[in-house]
Amino acid sequence: PVLQRSLLLKLTKLRIKAWEAQIRSALGVLTAY
C-alpha cells in the first residue's frame, strides 16, 4: 500500500502541475488581449 500511495501522490502532483500550466497559459491569453 505504501508504494501505491507514493505513486498516487506523484500522479496527483503531476496532474496539479499540468493544471497550473493550463491555467497560466489561459491567463496569459486572457491578459494578452
Buried (B, 14 or more C-beta within 10 A) or exposed (E): EEEEEEEEEEEEEEEEEEEEEEEEEEEEEEEEE
